[in-house]
Amino acid sequence: MTVETPDMDELLRLIPTVTYGDDATGSRGGALHLSAVLPALSSAIGHPTATPVHANPKACQQALGFPDVTSAIVVLVDGLGYWNLAMRLGHAPYLRSLMNDTANQRPIATCAPSTTVAAMAAFGTGTCPGLTGMAGYTQLEPEHHTLIQLIQFKDALAPKPANPHIPVPPMIDPLTLQREPTVFERLGAQGVRVTSSGLPKFAGSPLTEAALRGTDYRGNVTPRDRVLAAARAAREPGLTYLYIRDADKVGHNYGWDSENWVAAFEHIDAQLALLHRSAPHGTLIVIVADHGMVQTDMSQRVDIAEDPQLTQGVEFVGGEPRSLMLYAEAGENPETIAERWRNRLGETALIRTKTEAFADGLFGPVDERVKPMIGDVIVQASGAATFVDSRTQNDKATHLPSVHGSQTQLEMEIPCLIDMA
């Protein structure tokens, strides 16, 4: 392949806020966005499905380069950013073969924050965090006035249960929070076959119900069985979704620059190669991700709990270590909080008030009901900095070797690889 990888300093610089819509003239965002993938695929399979953000699915299809087909499989590899992929291609013969195609050498953008819950909802609905109400790993739940964690939809500040094997019921119904119809639901209403293949435990999970509802979910324990289930589903016209989580899981536990991650990446490549071999001839296969990953530099780690200048006037700290949402105490001016944080952090973060972030289009169009959920001040890390809070996070959470969430090239740019079985 001939893709030239920028140096790490460049990859860790903050990039301009990406746009939403159907325009494909820019280098990032618009139709070249994770939120455009399912509308584009709906057009490719002959059932164009518009969303509030993408009114022209055909334009998205053309911008992303998807051919017309009767059956398509979209694979989302959690945590496999475009540049993470590009820097480890020597370990991935199948993906390397795809990257030899010039059409696959162009990254697309994910949403901000570049984190799973926000990106999954933007992907599944074809919209943006400002409409889905899923704007961070943790965020304010206004009715209960506490932080909610959006993987299990549980109280983020509640003590851990005595028995971790007993599931904690969601604080709120996922459909109450995330009200946008998914593209899967919209296709199903047209009579289109829509199938998901994933781990059994994700069937009906709060995140699945919020972001990816509307499919016939096929749960299988082994990666091979999940791949083969997706390939079998594609024998019938329609759309199939396959989720692969290992790059993100291993990255958080060991670092994306570790031998463990490389081993997981090799297994992912083998799964994708098996999908290519097993899917019916003429099936379109599209491979995307939700975000990239940054290797943490512990020398750039800031613990908010140890700095009175950062805790002053802040009631809750939501978001994730690379993209915080600060919720002001009653009577506190967000501008004052933002200025304190700017003075303290300098160039290690881009700090905007909620008003400034909305004006910049950071979350896309924002529904009125969503505005109270989003922090009064948004803090996005540059370089390899992380911002943690040991008052509410355990030691593991404050020392993750790889993280994501901010607006750097390494985190925001994701693959959109096209293959035909």
C-alpha positions in Angstrom: 0.0 0.0 0.0 1.1 3.6 -0.6 -0.6 5.4 2.3 1.8 7.7 4.0 1.3 7.7 7.8 1.8 11.1 9.4 4.1 11.3 12.4 2.6 10.8 15.8 2.8 14.4 16.8 0.6 15.3 13.8 -1.8 12.4 14.5 -2.3 13.7 18.1 -3.1 17.3 17.1 -6.7 18.4 17.4 -8.4 18.7 14.0 -11.3 21.0 13.0 -14.8 20.0 14.1 -16.3 17.6 11.6 -19.5 18.4 9.8 -22.7 16.5 9.3 -24.9 16.2 6.1 -24.6 14.9 2.6 -21.8 17.1 1.3 -18.7 15.3 0.2 -16.5 18.1 -0.9 -14.5 18.3 2.4 -11.8 15.9 3.6 -13.7 14.9 6.7 -17.3 14.7 7.7 -20.5 15.3 5.7 -21.2 12.2 3.7 -17.7 10.9 4.6 -18.8 10.2 8.1 -19.8 7.1 10.2 -23.3 8.4 10.5 -23.6 8.2 6.6 -22.7 4.6 6.3 -26.1 3.0 7.0 -28.0 5.5 4.9 -25.6 4.9 2.1 -26.0 1.1 2.4 -29.7 1.4 2.5 -29.4 3.1 -0.9 -27.0 0.5 -2.2 -29.4 -2.4 -1.5 -32.3 -0.5 -3.2 -34.1 0.9 -0.1 -32.8 4.4 0.4 -33.6 5.5 3.9 -33.2 9.1 4.9 -32.5 10.4 8.4 -32.7 13.9 10.0 -29.0 14.3 9.3 -28.7 12.5 5.9 -31.6 13.5 3.7 -30.0 12.1 0.5 -28.9 8.5 1.0 -28.0 8.2 -2.7 -25.5 11.1 -2.3 -24.0 9.3 0.7 -23.7 6.1 -1.3 -21.9 7.8 -4.2 -19.6 9.7 -1.8 -18.6 6.5 0.0 -18.3 4.5 -3.3 -20.7 1.7 -2.5 -22.0 -0.3 -5.5 -25.6 -1.3 -6.0 -26.1 -4.8 -4.6 -29.0 -7.0 -3.3 -27.1 -8.0 -0.1 -24.6 -6.2 2.1 -22.7 -6.9 5.3 -21.4 -4.0 7.4 -18.7 -4.9 10.0 -18.0 -2.5 12.8 -14.6 -3.3 14.5 -14.6 -1.5 17.8 -11.5 0.7 18.3 -9.8 0.0 15.0 -9.1 3.5 13.9 -7.8 4.2 10.4 -4.2 5.0 11.5 -4.1 2.3 14.1 -4.9 -0.1 11.2 -2.5 1.6 8.9 0.4 1.3 11.3 -0.1 -2.4 11.9 -0.9 -3.6 8.4 2.1 -5.9 8.3 0.1 -8.2 10.6 -3.1 -8.3 8.5 -2.8 -9.8 5.1 -6.5 -9.5 4.3 -6.9 -5.9 5.4 -3.6 -5.1 3.6 -5.0 -6.4 0.4 -8.0 -4.1 0.8 -5.8 -1.1 1.5 -4.0 -1.7 -1.8 -7.1 -0.3 -3.4 -6.9 3.5 -3.7 -10.6 3.8 -2.9 -9.9 2.2 0.6 -7.0 4.6 1.4 -9.4 7.4 2.4 -10.4 7.6 6.0 -13.8 8.9 7.0 -14.7 10.6 10.3 -16.4 9.4 13.4 -18.5 11.6 15.7 -17.3 13.7 18.6 -16.8 12.5 21.3 -15.0 9.7 19.6 -16.3 7.0 21.9 -18.3 3.9 21.6 -21.7 4.9 23.0 -21.8 8.2 21.0 -20.5 6.6 17.8 -22.7 3.5 18.0 -25.8 5.6 18.3 -24.7 8.0 15.5 -24.0 4.9 13.3 -27.2 3.1 14.1 -29.5 6.0 13.7 -27.6 7.8 10.9 -27.7 11.0 13.0 -25.5 12.6 15.7 -25.1 12.8 19.4 -27.1 16.0 19.6 -30.2 14.1 18.4 -29.6 10.7 20.0 -28.9 12.1 23.5 -25.9 9.8 23.7 -23.0 12.2 24.1 -20.4 10.5 26.3 -19.5 7.4 28.3 -21.1 9.1 31.3 -23.4 12.1 31.1 -26.1 13.8 33.2 -29.5 12.2 33.5 -31.5 15.3 34.2 -34.6 13.6 35.8 -32.5 11.9 38.5 -29.8 14.7 38.5 -26.9 12.2 38.5 -24.5 10.8 36.1 -25.6 7.8 34.0 -23.2 5.4 32.4 -24.3 4.6 28.8 -23.0 1.1 28.3 -25.4 -0.5 30.9 -27.5 2.7 31.4 -26.8 2.5 35.2 -26.1 5.1 37.8 -22.4 6.0 37.2 -21.9 7.1 40.8 -23.6 4.3 42.6 -21.5 1.8 44.7 -20.7 -1.4 42.9 -23.1 -4.2 43.8 -21.9 -6.8 46.3 -22.5 -9.5 43.7 -21.1 -8.4 40.3 -22.8 -11.3 38.6 -26.2 -9.9 39.3 -27.1 -7.5 36.5 -28.0 -3.9 37.6 -31.2 -2.8 36.0 -31.0 0.3 33.8 -31.6 3.6 35.5 -33.9 4.6 32.6 -35.4 2.9 29.6 -32.9 3.1 26.7 -35.7 4.0 24.3 -36.6 6.9 26.6 -33.2 8.4 26.2 -32.4 7.5 22.6 -35.6 8.3 20.7 -34.3 8.5 17.1 -35.4 5.5 15.0 -32.5 3.4 13.9 -31.8 2.8 10.2 -32.4 -0.9 10.9 -35.9 -0.1 12.2 -36.6 2.1 9.2 -35.5 -0.7 6.8 -37.5 -3.3 8.7 -40.6 -1.1 8.3 -40.1 -1.4 4.5 -40.0 -5.2 4.8 -36.2 -5.4 4.4 -34.3 -8.3 6.1 -32.0 -6.9 8.7 -29.8 -9.2 10.7 -27.2 -8.7 13.5 -24.5 -11.1 14.5 -22.8 -10.7 17.8 -22.2 -12.1 21.3 -25.3 -13.5 23.0 -24.9 -11.2 25.9 -25.4 -8.1 23.7 -28.8 -9.3 22.4 -31.3 -6.9 24.0 -28.6 -5.1 26.0 -29.3 -1.4 26.9 -26.8 -0.2 24.4 -28.1 -2.5 21.7 -31.7 -1.4 22.3 -30.7 2.3 22.3 -28.4 2.4 19.3 -28.9 -0.7 17.2 -32.4 -2.0 17.7 -34.6 -3.3 14.9 -32.6 -6.4 13.7 -33.0 -10.1 13.9 -30.2 -10.7 16.4 -28.2 -13.9 16.0 -26.0 -14.6 19.1 -23.0 -16.9 19.0 -20.2 -17.5 21.5 -17.2 -18.0 19.2 -15.9 -15.4 16.7 -16.0 -18.0 13.9 -19.6 -18.8 14.5 -20.5 -15.1 14.5 -18.8 -14.6 11.2 -20.4 -17.7 9.7 -23.8 -16.6 11.0 -23.4 -13.2 9.2 -22.3 -15.0 6.0 -25.4 -17.2 6.1 -27.7 -14.3 6.7 -26.3 -12.6 3.6 -27.7 -15.4 1.4 -31.0 -13.5 1.4 -31.3 -9.9 0.1 -31.0 -7.3 2.8 -28.5 -5.9 5.3 -26.4 -7.8 7.8 -24.5 -6.2 10.7 -21.5 -7.9 12.4 -19.8 -6.5 15.5 -16.2 -7.3 16.5 -15.1 -5.8 19.8 -11.6 -7.2 20.5 -9.4 -4.3 19.3 -11.1 -1.9 21.8 -11.2 -4.4 24.7 -7.6 -5.4 24.3 -6.5 -1.8 23.7 -8.0 -0.6 27.0 -6.5 -3.5 28.9 -3.0 -3.7 27.4 -2.6 -0.7 25.1 -3.1 -0.6 21.3 0.7 -0.6 20.9 1.1 -3.9 22.8 1.8 -7.4 21.6 -1.6 -8.4 22.9 -3.2 -5.9 20.7 -1.3 -7.1 17.7 -2.4 -10.6 18.4 -6.0 -9.5 18.6 -5.6 -7.6 15.4 -4.3 -10.7 13.6 -7.3 -12.6 14.8 -9.6 -9.8 13.6 -8.0 -10.0 10.2 -8.5 -13.7 10.1 -12.2 -13.3 11.0 -12.6 -10.8 8.2 -10.9 -13.0 5.7 -13.2 -15.8 6.7 -16.2 -13.6 6.1 -14.9 -12.7 2.6 -14.5 -16.4 1.8 -17.8 -17.5 3.3 -20.2 -14.7 2.2 -22.2 -15.4 -1.0 -20.6 -14.2 -4.2 -21.7 -10.7 -5.0 -22.2 -9.6 -1.4 -20.9 -6.1 -0.5 -18.7 -6.1 2.6 -18.1 -2.8 4.3 -15.7 -2.6 7.2 -15.8 0.5 9.6 -14.9 1.4 13.2 -16.3 3.6 15.8 -13.1 5.4 16.8 -9.3 5.1 17.0 -7.1 4.7 20.1 -4.4 6.8 21.7 -1.6 5.3 23.8 -1.7 7.0 27.2 1.3 9.0 28.4 1.1 8.8 32.2 3.3 11.9 32.5 0.5 13.9 30.8 -2.2 12.4 33.1 -4.1 15.0 35.3 -6.1 13.8 38.2 -8.8 16.4 38.7 -9.4 15.3 42.3 -5.9 16.5 43.2 -6.3 20.0 41.8 -8.7 22.5 43.6 -8.5 24.8 40.6 -10.1 22.2 38.4 -12.8 21.0 40.9 -13.9 24.5 41.9 -17.5 25.1 40.8 -17.9 21.7 39.2 -20.6 19.5 40.5 -20.2 16.5 38.1 -17.4 15.3 35.8 -18.8 13.3 32.9 -17.5 12.0 29.6 -14.3 10.0 29.4 -10.5 10.7 30.0 -10.0 12.3 26.6 -13.2 14.2 26.4 -14.7 15.6 29.6 -18.1 17.2 30.2 -18.1 19.4 33.3 -21.4 20.2 34.9 -21.4 23.5 36.8 -22.7 23.8 40.4 -25.8 26.0 40.8 -24.9 29.6 40.4 -21.5 29.0 38.8 -20.7 30.6 35.5 -19.5 28.1 32.9 -17.3 30.8 31.3 -15.5 31.2 34.6 -15.0 27.4 34.9 -13.7 27.2 31.3 -11.3 30.0 31.9 -9.9 28.4 35.0 -9.4 25.1 33.1 -7.7 27.0 30.2 -5.3 28.7 32.6 -4.5 25.4 34.2 -4.2 23.1 31.2 -2.9 25.5 28.5 -2.3 23.8 25.2 -3.0 20.2 26.5 -6.7 20.7 25.9 -9.3 22.5 23.8 -11.9 23.9 26.2 -15.3 25.2 25.1 -18.4 26.1 26.9 -21.6 24.3 25.9 -22.7 27.4 24.0 -19.4 27.5 22.0 -19.5 23.7 21.4 -23.1 23.9 20.0 -22.2 26.9 17.8 -19.2 24.9 16.4 -21.5 22.0 15.6 -19.5 19.6 17.8 -22.5 17.4 18.5 -24.3 18.1 15.2 -27.8 19.5 15.4 -28.9 19.5 19.1 -32.5 18.7 20.2 -33.9 20.8 23.0 -34.4 17.8 25.2 -30.7 16.8 24.8 -29.2 20.1 25.8 -29.5 19.6 29.6 -27.7 16.2 29.2 -24.5 17.8 27.8 -21.9 19.3 30.1 -21.7 23.1 30.6 -18.0 22.9 29.7 -16.4 20.5 27.1 -12.7 19.6 27.6 -11.0 17.7 24.7 -7.4 16.5 25.2 -4.6 17.0 22.7 -1.4 15.1 22.5 -1.5 12.0 24.7 -3.0 13.8 27.8 -5.8 12.2 29.9 -8.0 13.8 32.5 -9.2 11.5 35.3 -11.1 11.8 38.5 -10.0 9.5 41.3 -12.9 10.6 43.5 -15.3 8.6 41.3 -13.1 6.3 39.2 -11.1 3.2 40.3 -7.4 2.8 39.9 -7.8 0.7 36.7 -10.0 3.4 35.1 -7.6 6.1 35.9 -4.6 4.2 34.4 -5.9 2.7 31.1 -3.0 2.2 28.7 -5.0 3.3 25.7 -8.0 5.6 25.5 -10.1 7.6 23.0 -12.8 10.3 22.9 -11.0 13.5 21.7 -10.9 15.2 18.4 -7.4 14.2 17.2 -6.8 12.7 13.8 -5.8 9.4 15.5 -9.1 9.1 17.3 -11.5 10.7 14.7 -10.4 9.1 11.5 -11.8 5.6 10.9 -11.6 3.1 7.9 -14.4 2.6 5.5 -13.1 -0.4 3.5 -15.1 -1.9 0.6 -14.9 -5.4 -0.6 -17.0 -7.8 -2.7 -17.3 -11.4 -1.8 
